[in-house]
Structure formats: C-alpha cells, structure tokens
C-alpha cells in the first residue's frame, strides 16, 4: 500500500519559510547587536582561539574516531596522513582555503592509493 502524503504545497512553503528564519536568526542577530556596541579587547583576543579549537575538535573526531565511537587508527591511515599534510600546509601558508583544497585532494588520492 502506498504512503499517503498529507502535506500540501502551502504547508511545504510554510516549512521552507520557517526554516529560513530559524537558519537566518542566529547569523543576523549577533551582527545586528555587535555592530552597534564596542566589544572589549579581551573578548576579541579570546575569540581568536575559537575557530582553531572548533576546527581541531572536528578534525580529530573525524580522523581518529570510527562511526561506532571506537578509537581506530588502522582504518584511518589516509585521513591521518592527509591531516599531517594539511597541518604543514596551514602552518607554512596560513591559508585556510589552500589547506582545505589540499586536504580534500590528499584524502581522495590517499584513499585511492592506500
């Protein structure tokens, strides 16, 4: 028996519009609030470390932890080698774009080769 779709076009449109506001608000409100205020220098210094720490947490999880949340080095050899390459590229060039591109290419090539 086929599933019956009880959603009409208006409900889909409403869902898309609500999704827009849910995604837009967390991006717009901080910009609106902080462009009209003076941000303390200590806060700016502290915020410089946030992207690095978030990026590190995401990379370490994806490189060293398997989908079953087991520490698994053997099955992640291409990712580990690629992360070392990306680390060196990022350190010497300080370019996030170049690091991401080199990382994607190196993961692909190492996955094919290894």
C-alpha positions, 0 to 999 in steps of 0.5 A: 500500500502506498504512503499517503502524503498529507502535506500540501504545497502551502504547508511545504512553503510554510516549512521552507519559510520557517526554516529560513528564519530559524537558519537566518536568526542566529547569523543576523542577530549577533551582527545586528547587536555587535555592530552597534556596541564596542566589544572589549579587547579581551573578548576579541583576543579570546575569540581568536582561539575559537575557530582553531579549537572548533576546527581541531575538535572536528578534525580529530573526531573525524580522523581518529574516531570510527562511526561506532565511537571506537578509537581506530587508527588502522582504518584511518591511515589516509585521513591521518596522513592527509591531516599531517599534510594539511597541518604543514600546509596551514602552518607554512601558508596560513591559508585556510582555503589552500589547506582545505583544497589540499586536504580534500585532494590528499584524502581522495588520492590517499584513499585511492592509493592506500 
